Amino acid sequence: MQSSFDLVKDRQASLSAKWNKDAIKSICGSPDAKPFWVADMDFPVADTIAKKAQQLTEHAIFGYPFAPTQQELFCRWAKVWHHMEIQPEQVVTSQGVLNSIAVLLDMMTEVTDSVIVPFPAYQPFVAMVEQLQRPLIPWALNYDDKKHTFSLDWNTFESYCEKASVLIFCNPHNPSGLAFSEQELEKLCTIAKKYGVTIISDEIHADLSYIPHKSLLEFGAKTGAETVVCMAPSKTFNIAGEHYSVTLFNNLDLKKAYVKRLEQLFLTHTSTFATTLALAAYSEGETWLAGLVSYLQGNLSLVQETLQKRIPEIVLIKPEASFIAFLDCSALVPLIEKDQAAHPELYDPQQSPSGGLLSRFFGQRAKLAFNDGTWFGGDAYRGFVRINYGTQRSTIAEALQSMEDAVRYLHENY
């Protein structure tokens, strides 16, 4: 039976950045490439959310929102979906996860305070640290190129904590897809506590975890480490364009200082539409989300099985959450470099300033737009691309065929 997630909808006239031809060209050189890059999904929202949006539109008055039960509603959601016990006084509604992290970082550090960011990194974390003029400490995850797995490098982390003030963590991790164990999270907090490092944990992909999610907030409380957690309905319910998130605190004095900083910057209020959709998602979105997680796991199985059988040169680093994954394409790099030498016009960085060797190859030879691995930390990740598999299964099957054809072209010509 066809799932509602299988229904294809044309997004090209919807102001979607993901489907914008100029944006697509900037990462892969081909404006007509099909987008598998930026992290939003091609699925319509849950009917309950769409209905609330429709009611608001038909009402046609968009004044200031007043929703005093937002914190209580999120606490209920956290308990139902994550078995997580938090109190309303720990919760602050915000205008987005990146907004919240930037405010926290600016508020809690001076320009001389170093900030640790795990690599490969979601690029805005790096940009944020640099734009705030804080010294950046890239903490590279270990990569096993035989097992194709990432893991935390504990000895390096501890040495970095000796000279850092803050760690920007990502749990589950983007782009590796790692979902960390209780033992890992407790160890992370124990080391951070030892050196007085504050952890800001981006947990925006938590609701889409394929295994039970454990929040860093719990282990911060257990170990005494200063931890702040940012979550949101945006990735979960595909409402990323409606900026709404929650920031969670164990330390209520820190929470009070954060709220004061938001007030100073006049960043305390979310929009009427964002608030309406978020409340609908957290109150009525469970059934839809359970179906989505199951569908995404089916998509992931299709990608993994197809690559193993038909394109073994490309290896899926299987994620444990969300709808984005790293593909290790390093075995193809020597052939792609030959293609670049033979056809430099296809790999012109001026045509795709936000791309790299691999994103240009897939854009030109497969007409597929992926985020190049270099976007997540420079040349150390030039053998990877990130794929967004949050789309219809038929679309993924077509993309995999295009990838197979492009790889065949390399073998036939080089």
Contacts in CASP RR format, 6 or more apart in sequence:
PFRMAT RR
TARGET T0000
AUTHOR 0000-0000-0000
METHOD contacts of the structure
MODEL  1
MQSSFDLVKDRQASLSAKWNKDAIKSICGSPDAKPFWVADMDFPVADTIA
KKAQQLTEHAIFGYPFAPTQQELFCRWAKVWHHMEIQPEQVVTSQGVLNS
IAVLLDMMTEVTDSVIVPFPAYQPFVAMVEQLQRPLIPWALNYDDKKHTF
SLDWNTFESYCEKASVLIFCNPHNPSGLAFSEQELEKLCTIAKKYGVTII
SDEIHADLSYIPHKSLLEFGAKTGAETVVCMAPSKTFNIAGEHYSVTLFN
NLDLKKAYVKRLEQLFLTHTSTFATTLALAAYSEGETWLAGLVSYLQGNL
SLVQETLQKRIPEIVLIKPEASFIAFLDCSALVPLIEKDQAAHPELYDPQ
QSPSGGLLSRFFGQRAKLAFNDGTWFGGDAYRGFVRINYGTQRSTIAEAL
QSMEDAVRYLHENY
3 291 0 8 1.000
3 295 0 8 1.000
4 44 0 8 1.000
5 43 0 8 1.000
5 291 0 8 1.000
5 292 0 8 1.000
5 295 0 8 1.000
5 392 0 8 1.000
5 393 0 8 1.000
6 392 0 8 1.000
6 393 0 8 1.000
6 394 0 8 1.000
7 44 0 8 1.000
7 392 0 8 1.000
8 42 0 8 1.000
8 392 0 8 1.000
8 394 0 8 1.000
8 395 0 8 1.000
9 42 0 8 1.000
9 44 0 8 1.000
11 18 0 8 1.000
11 19 0 8 1.000
11 42 0 8 1.000
12 19 0 8 1.000
16 40 0 8 1.000
17 23 0 8 1.000
17 38 0 8 1.000
18 35 0 8 1.000
18 37 0 8 1.000
18 38 0 8 1.000
18 40 0 8 1.000
19 35 0 8 1.000
21 31 0 8 1.000
21 32 0 8 1.000
22 31 0 8 1.000
23 38 0 8 1.000
24 30 0 8 1.000
24 31 0 8 1.000
24 32 0 8 1.000
24 33 0 8 1.000
24 35 0 8 1.000
24 37 0 8 1.000
24 369 0 8 1.000
25 31 0 8 1.000
25 351 0 8 1.000
25 352 0 8 1.000
26 352 0 8 1.000
26 353 0 8 1.000
26 354 0 8 1.000
26 355 0 8 1.000
27 37 0 8 1.000
27 352 0 8 1.000
27 354 0 8 1.000
27 355 0 8 1.000
27 359 0 8 1.000
27 369 0 8 1.000
27 370 0 8 1.000
27 371 0 8 1.000
27 372 0 8 1.000
27 375 0 8 1.000
28 352 0 8 1.000
28 355 0 8 1.000
28 359 0 8 1.000
28 360 0 8 1.000
28 362 0 8 1.000
28 363 0 8 1.000
28 364 0 8 1.000
28 368 0 8 1.000
28 369 0 8 1.000
28 370 0 8 1.000
29 348 0 8 1.000
29 351 0 8 1.000
29 352 0 8 1.000
29 355 0 8 1.000
29 360 0 8 1.000
29 363 0 8 1.000
29 364 0 8 1.000
30 363 0 8 1.000
30 364 0 8 1.000
30 367 0 8 1.000
30 369 0 8 1.000
32 367 0 8 1.000
33 362 0 8 1.000
33 363 0 8 1.000
33 366 0 8 1.000
33 367 0 8 1.000
33 368 0 8 1.000
33 369 0 8 1.000
34 367 0 8 1.000
34 368 0 8 1.000
34 369 0 8 1.000
34 395 0 8 1.000
34 398 0 8 1.000
34 399 0 8 1.000
35 369 0 8 1.000
35 388 0 8 1.000
36 368 0 8 1.000
36 369 0 8 1.000
36 370 0 8 1.000
36 387 0 8 1.000
36 388 0 8 1.000
36 389 0 8 1.000
36 391 0 8 1.000
36 399 0 8 1.000
37 369 0 8 1.000
37 370 0 8 1.000
37 371 0 8 1.000
37 386 0 8 1.000
37 388 0 8 1.000
38 371 0 8 1.000
38 388 0 8 1.000
39 174 0 8 1.000
39 235 0 8 1.000
39 240 0 8 1.000
39 322 0 8 1.000
39 323 0 8 1.000
39 324 0 8 1.000
39 388 0 8 1.000
40 235 0 8 1.000
40 238 0 8 1.000
40 240 0 8 1.000
40 241 0 8 1.000
40 388 0 8 1.000
41 238 0 8 1.000
41 323 0 8 1.000
41 388 0 8 1.000
41 390 0 8 1.000
41 391 0 8 1.000
42 390 0 8 1.000
42 391 0 8 1.000
42 392 0 8 1.000
42 395 0 8 1.000
43 238 0 8 1.000
43 292 0 8 1.000
43 390 0 8 1.000
43 391 0 8 1.000
44 50 0 8 1.000
44 238 0 8 1.000
45 53 0 8 1.000
45 237 0 8 1.000
45 238 0 8 1.000
45 239 0 8 1.000
45 277 0 8 1.000
45 281 0 8 1.000
45 288 0 8 1.000
46 237 0 8 1.000
46 280 0 8 1.000
46 281 0 8 1.000
46 284 0 8 1.000
46 285 0 8 1.000
46 287 0 8 1.000
46 288 0 8 1.000
46 289 0 8 1.000
47 288 0 8 1.000
48 280 0 8 1.000
48 284 0 8 1.000
48 285 0 8 1.000
48 288 0 8 1.000
49 237 0 8 1.000
49 239 0 8 1.000
49 277 0 8 1.000
49 280 0 8 1.000
49 281 0 8 1.000
49 284 0 8 1.000
49 285 0 8 1.000
51 280 0 8 1.000
52 276 0 8 1.000
52 277 0 8 1.000
52 279 0 8 1.000
52 280 0 8 1.000
53 273 0 8 1.000
53 276 0 8 1.000
53 277 0 8 1.000
53 280 0 8 1.000
56 62 0 8 1.000
56 272 0 8 1.000
56 273 0 8 1.000
56 276 0 8 1.000
62 272 0 8 1.000
62 273 0 8 1.000
63 272 0 8 1.000
64 269 0 8 1.000
64 272 0 8 1.000
65 269 0 8 1.000
65 270 0 8 1.000
65 271 0 8 1.000
65 272 0 8 1.000
65 275 0 8 1.000
65 276 0 8 1.000
67 275 0 8 1.000
67 279 0 8 1.000
70 91 0 8 1.000
70 93 0 8 1.000
70 275 0 8 1.000
70 278 0 8 1.000
70 279 0 8 1.000
71 88 0 8 1.000
71 89 0 8 1.000
71 91 0 8 1.000
71 93 0 8 1.000
71 246 0 8 1.000
72 88 0 8 1.000
73 279 0 8 1.000
73 282 0 8 1.000
73 283 0 8 1.000
74 91 0 8 1.000
74 246 0 8 1.000
74 282 0 8 1.000
75 86 0 8 1.000
75 87 0 8 1.000
75 88 0 8 1.000
75 91 0 8 1.000
76 282 0 8 1.000
77 282 0 8 1.000
77 283 0 8 1.000
78 84 0 8 1.000
78 85 0 8 1.000
78 86 0 8 1.000
79 85 0 8 1.000
79 86 0 8 1.000
80 286 0 8 1.000
81 207 0 8 1.000
81 286 0 8 1.000
81 289 0 8 1.000
82 206 0 8 1.000
82 207 0 8 1.000
82 212 0 8 1.000
82 213 0 8 1.000
82 215 0 8 1.000
83 212 0 8 1.000
84 215 0 8 1.000
84 217 0 8 1.000
84 218 0 8 1.000
86 217 0 8 1.000
86 248 0 8 1.000
89 252 0 8 1.000
89 255 0 8 1.000
90 217 0 8 1.000
90 248 0 8 1.000
90 249 0 8 1.000
90 250 0 8 1.000
90 252 0 8 1.000
90 255 0 8 1.000
91 246 0 8 1.000
91 247 0 8 1.000
91 248 0 8 1.000
92 246 0 8 1.000
92 247 0 8 1.000
92 248 0 8 1.000
92 249 0 8 1.000
92 255 0 8 1.000
92 258 0 8 1.000
92 259 0 8 1.000
92 262 0 8 1.000
93 244 0 8 1.000
93 245 0 8 1.000
93 246 0 8 1.000
93 270 0 8 1.000
94 100 0 8 1.000
94 230 0 8 1.000
94 244 0 8 1.000
94 245 0 8 1.000
94 246 0 8 1.000
94 247 0 8 1.000
94 262 0 8 1.000
94 267 0 8 1.000
94 270 0 8 1.000
95 243 0 8 1.000
95 244 0 8 1.000
95 245 0 8 1.000
95 267 0 8 1.000
95 269 0 8 1.000
95 270 0 8 1.000
96 230 0 8 1.000
96 232 0 8 1.000
96 234 0 8 1.000
96 243 0 8 1.000
96 244 0 8 1.000
96 245 0 8 1.000
97 202 0 8 1.000
97 204 0 8 1.000
97 230 0 8 1.000
97 231 0 8 1.000
97 232 0 8 1.000
97 234 0 8 1.000
97 245 0 8 1.000
98 124 0 8 1.000
98 128 0 8 1.000
99 243 0 8 1.000
99 245 0 8 1.000
99 267 0 8 1.000
100 230 0 8 1.000
100 245 0 8 1.000
100 247 0 8 1.000
101 125 0 8 1.000
101 128 0 8 1.000
101 168 0 8 1.000
101 200 0 8 1.000
101 202 0 8 1.000
101 230 0 8 1.000
102 128 0 8 1.000
102 132 0 8 1.000
103 258 0 8 1.000
103 261 0 8 1.000
103 262 0 8 1.000
103 265 0 8 1.000
103 267 0 8 1.000
104 200 0 8 1.000
104 228 0 8 1.000
104 247 0 8 1.000
104 258 0 8 1.000
105 115 0 8 1.000
105 128 0 8 1.000
105 129 0 8 1.000
105 132 0 8 1.000
105 134 0 8 1.000
105 166 0 8 1.000
105 168 0 8 1.000
105 200 0 8 1.000
106 132 0 8 1.000
106 261 0 8 1.000
107 257 0 8 1.000
107 258 0 8 1.000
107 261 0 8 1.000
108 165 0 8 1.000
108 166 0 8 1.000
108 198 0 8 1.000
109 115 0 8 1.000
109 132 0 8 1.000
109 134 0 8 1.000
109 165 0 8 1.000
109 166 0 8 1.000
111 132 0 8 1.000
111 133 0 8 1.000
111 134 0 8 1.000
112 135 0 8 1.000
113 134 0 8 1.000
113 135 0 8 1.000
113 164 0 8 1.000
113 165 0 8 1.000
113 166 0 8 1.000
114 134 0 8 1.000
114 135 0 8 1.000
114 136 0 8 1.000
114 137 0 8 1.000
114 163 0 8 1.000
114 164 0 8 1.000
114 165 0 8 1.000
115 129 0 8 1.000
115 134 0 8 1.000
115 135 0 8 1.000
115 136 0 8 1.000
115 137 0 8 1.000
115 164 0 8 1.000
115 165 0 8 1.000
115 166 0 8 1.000
115 167 0 8 1.000
115 168 0 8 1.000
116 137 0 8 1.000
116 139 0 8 1.000
116 157 0 8 1.000
116 160 0 8 1.000
116 161 0 8 1.000
116 164 0 8 1.000
116 166 0 8 1.000
116 167 0 8 1.000
116 168 0 8 1.000
116 197 0 8 1.000
117 125 0 8 1.000
117 126 0 8 1.000
117 129 0 8 1.000
117 136 0 8 1.000
117 137 0 8 1.000
117 138 0 8 1.000
117 139 0 8 1.000
117 167 0 8 1.000
117 168 0 8 1.000
118 139 0 8 1.000
118 140 0 8 1.000
118 141 0 8 1.000
118 152 0 8 1.000
118 169 0 8 1.000
118 170 0 8 1.000
118 173 0 8 1.000
119 138 0 8 1.000
119 139 0 8 1.000
119 140 0 8 1.000
119 141 0 8 1.000
119 376 0 8 1.000
119 377 0 8 1.000
119 380 0 8 1.000
119 381 0 8 1.000
120 141 0 8 1.000
120 175 0 8 1.000
120 176 0 8 1.000
120 326 0 8 1.000
120 373 0 8 1.000
120 376 0 8 1.000
120 377 0 8 1.000
120 380 0 8 1.000
120 381 0 8 1.000
120 384 0 8 1.000
121 138 0 8 1.000
121 170 0 8 1.000
121 376 0 8 1.000
121 377 0 8 1.000
122 170 0 8 1.000
122 174 0 8 1.000
122 175 0 8 1.000
122 202 0 8 1.000
122 376 0 8 1.000
123 375 0 8 1.000
123 376 0 8 1.000
123 377 0 8 1.000
125 168 0 8 1.000
125 170 0 8 1.000
125 202 0 8 1.000
126 136 0 8 1.000
126 138 0 8 1.000
126 377 0 8 1.000
128 168 0 8 1.000
129 136 0 8 1.000
129 168 0 8 1.000
130 136 0 8 1.000
137 160 0 8 1.000
137 163 0 8 1.000
137 164 0 8 1.000
138 377 0 8 1.000
139 153 0 8 1.000
139 156 0 8 1.000
139 157 0 8 1.000
139 160 0 8 1.000
139 167 0 8 1.000
140 153 0 8 1.000
140 156 0 8 1.000
140 380 0 8 1.000
141 150 0 8 1.000
141 151 0 8 1.000
141 152 0 8 1.000
141 153 0 8 1.000
141 173 0 8 1.000
141 176 0 8 1.000
141 178 0 8 1.000
142 150 0 8 1.000
142 151 0 8 1.000
142 152 0 8 1.000
142 153 0 8 1.000
143 149 0 8 1.000
143 150 0 8 1.000
144 150 0 8 1.000
144 151 0 8 1.000
145 328 0 8 1.000
145 330 0 8 1.000
148 315 0 8 1.000
148 316 0 8 1.000
148 317 0 8 1.000
148 328 0 8 1.000
149 317 0 8 1.000
150 173 0 8 1.000
150 176 0 8 1.000
150 177 0 8 1.000
150 178 0 8 1.000
150 317 0 8 1.000
151 178 0 8 1.000
152 180 0 8 1.000
152 184 0 8 1.000
152 188 0 8 1.000
154 187 0 8 1.000
154 191 0 8 1.000
157 188 0 8 1.000
157 191 0 8 1.000
158 191 0 8 1.000
158 195 0 8 1.000
161 167 0 8 1.000
161 191 0 8 1.000
161 192 0 8 1.000
161 194 0 8 1.000
161 195 0 8 1.000
161 196 0 8 1.000
161 197 0 8 1.000
162 195 0 8 1.000
164 195 0 8 1.000
164 197 0 8 1.000
165 196 0 8 1.000
165 197 0 8 1.000
165 198 0 8 1.000
166 197 0 8 1.000
166 198 0 8 1.000
166 199 0 8 1.000
166 200 0 8 1.000
167 188 0 8 1.000
167 192 0 8 1.000
167 197 0 8 1.000
167 198 0 8 1.000
167 199 0 8 1.000
167 200 0 8 1.000
168 200 0 8 1.000
168 202 0 8 1.000
169 188 0 8 1.000
169 199 0 8 1.000
169 200 0 8 1.000
169 201 0 8 1.000
169 202 0 8 1.000
169 216 0 8 1.000
170 201 0 8 1.000
170 202 0 8 1.000
170 205 0 8 1.000
171 179 0 8 1.000
171 180 0 8 1.000
171 185 0 8 1.000
171 201 0 8 1.000
171 202 0 8 1.000
171 203 0 8 1.000
171 206 0 8 1.000
171 215 0 8 1.000
171 216 0 8 1.000
172 178 0 8 1.000
172 179 0 8 1.000
172 180 0 8 1.000
172 203 0 8 1.000
172 205 0 8 1.000
172 206 0 8 1.000
172 209 0 8 1.000
172 213 0 8 1.000
172 319 0 8 1.000
172 320 0 8 1.000
172 321 0 8 1.000
172 322 0 8 1.000
173 179 0 8 1.000
173 180 0 8 1.000
174 202 0 8 1.000
174 205 0 8 1.000
174 322 0 8 1.000
174 324 0 8 1.000
175 324 0 8 1.000
175 325 0 8 1.000
175 326 0 8 1.000
175 371 0 8 1.000
175 373 0 8 1.000
175 376 0 8 1.000
175 384 0 8 1.000
175 386 0 8 1.000
176 317 0 8 1.000
176 319 0 8 1.000
176 326 0 8 1.000
177 205 0 8 1.000
177 317 0 8 1.000
177 319 0 8 1.000
177 320 0 8 1.000
177 321 0 8 1.000
177 322 0 8 1.000
177 324 0 8 1.000
177 325 0 8 1.000
177 326 0 8 1.000
178 319 0 8 1.000
178 320 0 8 1.000
179 209 0 8 1.000
179 210 0 8 1.000
179 211 0 8 1.000
179 213 0 8 1.000
179 320 0 8 1.000
179 321 0 8 1.000
180 188 0 8 1.000
180 214 0 8 1.000
181 214 0 8 1.000
182 214 0 8 1.000
182 219 0 8 1.000
185 214 0 8 1.000
185 216 0 8 1.000
185 218 0 8 1.000
185 219 0 8 1.000
186 219 0 8 1.000
186 222 0 8 1.000
186 223 0 8 1.000
188 199 0 8 1.000
188 216 0 8 1.000
188 219 0 8 1.000
189 199 0 8 1.000
189 216 0 8 1.000
189 219 0 8 1.000
189 220 0 8 1.000
189 222 0 8 1.000
189 223 0 8 1.000
189 224 0 8 1.000
189 225 0 8 1.000
189 227 0 8 1.000
190 223 0 8 1.000
190 225 0 8 1.000
191 197 0 8 1.000
192 198 0 8 1.000
192 199 0 8 1.000
192 225 0 8 1.000
192 226 0 8 1.000
192 227 0 8 1.000
193 220 0 8 1.000
193 223 0 8 1.000
193 224 0 8 1.000
193 225 0 8 1.000
193 226 0 8 1.000
196 225 0 8 1.000
196 226 0 8 1.000
197 225 0 8 1.000
198 225 0 8 1.000
198 226 0 8 1.000
198 227 0 8 1.000
198 228 0 8 1.000
199 216 0 8 1.000
199 220 0 8 1.000
199 225 0 8 1.000
199 226 0 8 1.000
199 227 0 8 1.000
199 228 0 8 1.000
200 227 0 8 1.000
200 228 0 8 1.000
200 230 0 8 1.000
201 215 0 8 1.000
201 216 0 8 1.000
201 217 0 8 1.000
201 227 0 8 1.000
201 228 0 8 1.000
201 229 0 8 1.000
201 230 0 8 1.000
202 230 0 8 1.000
203 213 0 8 1.000
203 215 0 8 1.000
203 216 0 8 1.000
203 229 0 8 1.000
203 230 0 8 1.000
203 231 0 8 1.000
204 230 0 8 1.000
204 231 0 8 1.000
204 232 0 8 1.000
204 234 0 8 1.000
204 235 0 8 1.000
204 245 0 8 1.000
205 235 0 8 1.000
205 321 0 8 1.000
205 322 0 8 1.000
206 213 0 8 1.000
206 215 0 8 1.000
206 231 0 8 1.000
206 321 0 8 1.000
207 213 0 8 1.000
207 231 0 8 1.000
207 233 0 8 1.000
207 235 0 8 1.000
207 236 0 8 1.000
207 289 0 8 1.000
208 235 0 8 1.000
208 236 0 8 1.000
208 292 0 8 1.000
208 293 0 8 1.000
208 296 0 8 1.000
208 321 0 8 1.000
208 322 0 8 1.000
208 323 0 8 1.000
209 320 0 8 1.000
209 321 0 8 1.000
209 322 0 8 1.000
210 293 0 8 1.000
210 297 0 8 1.000
210 319 0 8 1.000
210 320 0 8 1.000
210 321 0 8 1.000
211 320 0 8 1.000
211 321 0 8 1.000
213 321 0 8 1.000
215 229 0 8 1.000
215 248 0 8 1.000
216 227 0 8 1.000
216 229 0 8 1.000
217 227 0 8 1.000
217 229 0 8 1.000
217 248 0 8 1.000
217 250 0 8 1.000
219 225 0 8 1.000
219 227 0 8 1.000
220 226 0 8 1.000
220 227 0 8 1.000
220 250 0 8 1.000
221 227 0 8 1.000
221 250 0 8 1.000
224 250 0 8 1.000
226 250 0 8 1.000
226 251 0 8 1.000
226 254 0 8 1.000
227 250 0 8 1.000
228 247 0 8 1.000
228 248 0 8 1.000
228 249 0 8 1.000
228 254 0 8 1.000
228 258 0 8 1.000
229 247 0 8 1.000
229 248 0 8 1.000
230 245 0 8 1.000
230 246 0 8 1.000
230 247 0 8 1.000
230 248 0 8 1.000
231 245 0 8 1.000
231 246 0 8 1.000
231 248 0 8 1.000
232 244 0 8 1.000
232 245 0 8 1.000
232 246 0 8 1.000
233 239 0 8 1.000
233 244 0 8 1.000
233 277 0 8 1.000
233 278 0 8 1.000
233 281 0 8 1.000
233 282 0 8 1.000
234 240 0 8 1.000
234 241 0 8 1.000
234 242 0 8 1.000
234 243 0 8 1.000
234 244 0 8 1.000
234 245 0 8 1.000
235 322 0 8 1.000
235 323 0 8 1.000
236 281 0 8 1.000
236 289 0 8 1.000
237 277 0 8 1.000
237 281 0 8 1.000
237 285 0 8 1.000
237 288 0 8 1.000
237 289 0 8 1.000
239 274 0 8 1.000
239 277 0 8 1.000
239 278 0 8 1.000
239 281 0 8 1.000
242 271 0 8 1.000
242 273 0 8 1.000
242 274 0 8 1.000
242 277 0 8 1.000
242 278 0 8 1.000
243 270 0 8 1.000
243 271 0 8 1.000
243 274 0 8 1.000
244 270 0 8 1.000
244 271 0 8 1.000
244 274 0 8 1.000
244 275 0 8 1.000
244 277 0 8 1.000
244 278 0 8 1.000
247 258 0 8 1.000
249 255 0 8 1.000
249 258 0 8 1.000
259 268 0 8 1.000
262 268 0 8 1.000
270 278 0 8 1.000
295 393 0 8 1.000
296 322 0 8 1.000
296 323 0 8 1.000
296 389 0 8 1.000
296 390 0 8 1.000
298 393 0 8 1.000
299 323 0 8 1.000
299 389 0 8 1.000
299 390 0 8 1.000
299 391 0 8 1.000
299 393 0 8 1.000
299 396 0 8 1.000
300 316 0 8 1.000
300 318 0 8 1.000
300 319 0 8 1.000
300 325 0 8 1.000
300 389 0 8 1.000
302 393 0 8 1.000
302 396 0 8 1.000
302 397 0 8 1.000
302 400 0 8 1.000
303 316 0 8 1.000
303 325 0 8 1.000
303 387 0 8 1.000
303 389 0 8 1.000
303 396 0 8 1.000
303 400 0 8 1.000
304 316 0 8 1.000
304 318 0 8 1.000
306 397 0 8 1.000
306 400 0 8 1.000
307 314 0 8 1.000
307 315 0 8 1.000
307 316 0 8 1.000
307 327 0 8 1.000
307 400 0 8 1.000
310 400 0 8 1.000
310 404 0 8 1.000
311 400 0 8 1.000
311 403 0 8 1.000
311 404 0 8 1.000
311 407 0 8 1.000
313 329 0 8 1.000
313 331 0 8 1.000
313 332 0 8 1.000
313 407 0 8 1.000
314 327 0 8 1.000
314 328 0 8 1.000
314 329 0 8 1.000
314 331 0 8 1.000
314 332 0 8 1.000
314 403 0 8 1.000
314 407 0 8 1.000
315 327 0 8 1.000
315 328 0 8 1.000
315 331 0 8 1.000
316 325 0 8 1.000
316 327 0 8 1.000
316 328 0 8 1.000
317 325 0 8 1.000
317 326 0 8 1.000
317 327 0 8 1.000
317 328 0 8 1.000
318 325 0 8 1.000
319 325 0 8 1.000
319 326 0 8 1.000
323 388 0 8 1.000
323 389 0 8 1.000
323 390 0 8 1.000
324 386 0 8 1.000
324 387 0 8 1.000
324 388 0 8 1.000
324 389 0 8 1.000
325 386 0 8 1.000
325 387 0 8 1.000
325 389 0 8 1.000
326 373 0 8 1.000
326 384 0 8 1.000
326 385 0 8 1.000
326 386 0 8 1.000
327 370 0 8 1.000
327 384 0 8 1.000
327 385 0 8 1.000
327 386 0 8 1.000
327 387 0 8 1.000
328 383 0 8 1.000
328 384 0 8 1.000
329 358 0 8 1.000
329 383 0 8 1.000
329 384 0 8 1.000
329 385 0 8 1.000
330 383 0 8 1.000
330 384 0 8 1.000
332 358 0 8 1.000
332 361 0 8 1.000
332 407 0 8 1.000
332 410 0 8 1.000
333 357 0 8 1.000
333 358 0 8 1.000
333 382 0 8 1.000
333 383 0 8 1.000
335 410 0 8 1.000
335 411 0 8 1.000
335 414 0 8 1.000
336 357 0 8 1.000
336 358 0 8 1.000
336 361 0 8 1.000
336 410 0 8 1.000
337 357 0 8 1.000
338 410 0 8 1.000
338 414 0 8 1.000
339 346 0 8 1.000
339 347 0 8 1.000
339 361 0 8 1.000
339 365 0 8 1.000
339 410 0 8 1.000
339 413 0 8 1.000
339 414 0 8 1.000
340 346 0 8 1.000
340 347 0 8 1.000
340 357 0 8 1.000
340 360 0 8 1.000
340 361 0 8 1.000
342 413 0 8 1.000
342 414 0 8 1.000
346 360 0 8 1.000
346 364 0 8 1.000
346 365 0 8 1.000
347 357 0 8 1.000
347 360 0 8 1.000
347 361 0 8 1.000
347 364 0 8 1.000
349 355 0 8 1.000
349 356 0 8 1.000
352 359 0 8 1.000
352 360 0 8 1.000
354 372 0 8 1.000
354 375 0 8 1.000
355 372 0 8 1.000
355 374 0 8 1.000
355 375 0 8 1.000
356 372 0 8 1.000
356 373 0 8 1.000
356 374 0 8 1.000
356 382 0 8 1.000
357 372 0 8 1.000
357 382 0 8 1.000
357 383 0 8 1.000
358 370 0 8 1.000
358 372 0 8 1.000
358 373 0 8 1.000
358 382 0 8 1.000
358 383 0 8 1.000
358 384 0 8 1.000
358 385 0 8 1.000
359 369 0 8 1.000
359 370 0 8 1.000
359 371 0 8 1.000
359 372 0 8 1.000
359 373 0 8 1.000
359 385 0 8 1.000
360 372 0 8 1.000
361 406 0 8 1.000
362 368 0 8 1.000
362 369 0 8 1.000
362 370 0 8 1.000
362 385 0 8 1.000
362 403 0 8 1.000
362 406 0 8 1.000
363 369 0 8 1.000
363 370 0 8 1.000
365 406 0 8 1.000
365 409 0 8 1.000
365 410 0 8 1.000
366 399 0 8 1.000
366 402 0 8 1.000
366 403 0 8 1.000
366 405 0 8 1.000
366 406 0 8 1.000
367 402 0 8 1.000
368 399 0 8 1.000
368 402 0 8 1.000
368 403 0 8 1.000
370 385 0 8 1.000
370 386 0 8 1.000
370 387 0 8 1.000
371 385 0 8 1.000
371 386 0 8 1.000
372 382 0 8 1.000
372 385 0 8 1.000
373 381 0 8 1.000
373 382 0 8 1.000
373 383 0 8 1.000
373 384 0 8 1.000
373 385 0 8 1.000
373 386 0 8 1.000
374 381 0 8 1.000
374 382 0 8 1.000
375 386 0 8 1.000
376 384 0 8 1.000
376 386 0 8 1.000
389 396 0 8 1.000
END
